[in-house]
């Protein structure tokens, strides 16, 4: 019996899985008769062989058996054949019924194993009905079993079964859902008869596999043959247009949908909102949303995601509260999206409300939403809250691990980031390129040079992850932090690909910190050449020429900047206080409480002088213009911090977002203000996160 079971386990054509106790009993009952029958047959053969040998040894011959009448023999043979056919038919019909029951109970793997038994026992002569094939399609789709698809389809062909159009469409869907698009396209092309379901299935498969142009070609062929399409067809083609980021075909599809009267369909409307958003026309997306006869959860989520995609975070948050007031049910996607919006806005209060709503609506264990919370809390200084959410998650994916590792790294806690990375490996979670970016950044921010190089070298050897430009940028920063500028420059030159802007920017930062003007000028010129339309590159290059005393080159850059019509915008800083966002611009005196803010700021500046504060003028390579340099006292960061300290309790951390890289003077001032007041101040500038606490910054004064 053990041999029989082992044979079936070893020859399984489906994904390996251990048999349950029920399956073992089923095998035993079904094969007990066949095993005993084979053993008895072998014994009878052995006995007959022994008798024959005995007769030969004695010189005797066995008594000849009388030949039966031909008619009687034919009758006996026919009856035996009929009986065997009935037994086979009864056995196969029972197996088919069990397959359908297993699929109904969602025991898909067991159903495919039962189909294997049917195939081995009965061969291709058995009759498998339409309902059984239908059930097997569900099993293959649910398991994404490519081997199962091939086995079921080949059995249908070899058994001579003639599927109708419904079953052909089901077979087509099975191939599409399991990612077998080449086989699916061949099957579709060979179909003598097709209906709208056939076209929708193959087109949706092409869109899901990102073959958008082929999907459009097939859609045009369908339109020529049928001149008709369903709402599902238009929704699918909208996704293709969004994938291509081409608004013109989307507009044409929109017009066709209006003519056919399906533009108000909920699926078409949501697809249109998504298409217009991804193609850059948020106004058209809003127009479609406004015209929806019934605004569903998916509709609200889609328009909110559209605004968030284009950086309209405040508008996205306003729509979220409109959705809340409308009474429409929110799902885990709604809350995870709003948490991401709050991450961008640094809005702790709104994020807390979203967290509470997530739990209240029964999505407290959702992996996507909780990962978004881990990301938010870890970025904005609430690393303990992030760890608490992470530890309570029953299931974690690689994105969850990456978010917390990056959070530890952003706040200068590189040792904890490394420990978490090692635990991730221990728990058999496979790291990806984002994981290595997070852990290498953590090593860079915390100055863990040896550990960083060990991990960088292990990427390709131990984890088969090829280092990308972003990983090289981390290593350049790691070398630059230690002052090894020649080694950092050599790493750029010897990279297996063309250096990127981030790699040169990492070198430029190192040159700024260590005051290497010549190498910094080279890095700045490289960045300027790669992104000639980016304003900040002109500002950096202009300042570095001024610092080197190269007035002629500086004048040339300024002339180019003026010729292109580029204007240096003032630095802006946003702070969220009591659920309200406040914006400050350097030197702005329009605020209602400007007098009180400046008065409090002057008091703070006097207070930090006892900690050794001296204004840093002529900072090397600031990302601001000369006018900004002349009013250090009224930089937007200082105004925002002063306002936040005035309007929050002594235990409340401050969270700021800045449009530019924080200047040297403000970095020093905010660091000492945090020490003076005992507050935690988190600033997200154009470079990275800065967590100021007790006179120290998480960046280690390197940014």
Beta strands, then each sheet from edge to edge (+ up, - down):
strand 1: 572-577
strand 2: 580-585
strand 3: 654-658
strand 4: 680-684
strand 5: 689-693
strand 6: 696-697
sheet 1: 2+ 1- 3+ 4+ 5- 6+
end
